[in-house]
Amino acid sequence: MMDFLSYGCIGLGIFFWFWGTYPLLGQRSVLFKLHTLSVSDTLGSMSITVGLLFQIPSEWPLILLALICLAIWNTILGYVLAYCSIGEETHD
């Protein structure tokens, strides 16, 4: 049962990764593309990390730290990139 949950989480994470890259091909704004990519990348990475937690439960402190870092740093990086892209649009 744990293997099924683990592989399900890892598969869901890979799905989120591909789902987030699909809008990059569209004609939407850069900020929409950035938002979609950062949200799906964060969800995908966290889902894969939870899948690894099911595979290696003895390493839960390290995996929990990885989950926290993913949530914080991906969010902060998305805001920084959005701020920089808005700054470039106003200067042109």
N, C-alpha and C positions, 0 to 999 in steps of 0.2 A: 504494500500500500504506500509506503514512504517513497519507493522508487517511482510509482505512478505520479504522486504529488510533485516530486522533484522534477521529473521530466516534463510534467505539465507546466510548471512554473517556468522552466527554462524555455520551453516551446512558446509560451505566452510572451516571454521577454524578447525572443527573436522576432515574433510577430509584431510587437510594438516597435522594434527597431526598424523593420521594413515599412511599417505603416507610417512612421514619422518621416521617412525619406521620400515617400511618394509625392507629397505636396511640393517638394523642391522643384519638380518638373513643371508646375503650373505657372500661371501668370499673376499670382497674387503678390502682395507687397512683401518686402524683405522681413518686416516685423512679424507678419503672419507666418511666414516660413520658419523664422527663428523660433517663434512660440511653439508651433507644432513640433518642430524637431526637438526642442529642449524638453518639452513635456513627455513626448513618447520615448526619448532617450532615457530620461530619468525613470519612467515607469518600467521600461524594458530592462534597464540595468538593475533596478531594485528587484524585479521579479526573478531575474537570473540569480541574483545574490540569495534570495529566499530559497530558490531551488537548490543552491549549494548548501544552504543551512540544513535542508532536509537530508542531503547526502553526507554531510560531515557535522553532525550535531555537537561533537566534542569541541569544535572550534567556534562556538556561538559568541564568545566575547569579541573575537576578531571580526566575525561576519557582521555582528551588530554595529561595530565601529564603522565598517565599510558602508553599511546602510545609512547610517547617520551622515557620514561624509558625502555620500552620493546625494542625499537630499539637500544638504546645505550647499555644497560646492556647485552642483549643477544649477540650482536656483540662482545663486549669486552670479555665476558666469553668464547665465541668460540675461539677467538684469544689466550687467556690465556691457555685454554685446549690444543689447537694445539701446542703452544710453549712448554708446559710441556711434551706432548707426543713425540715431536721431540727431546727434551732434553734427554728423557729416551732411545730413539733409538740410539742416538749417544754415550751414555755412556756404552752400552752393548757390 
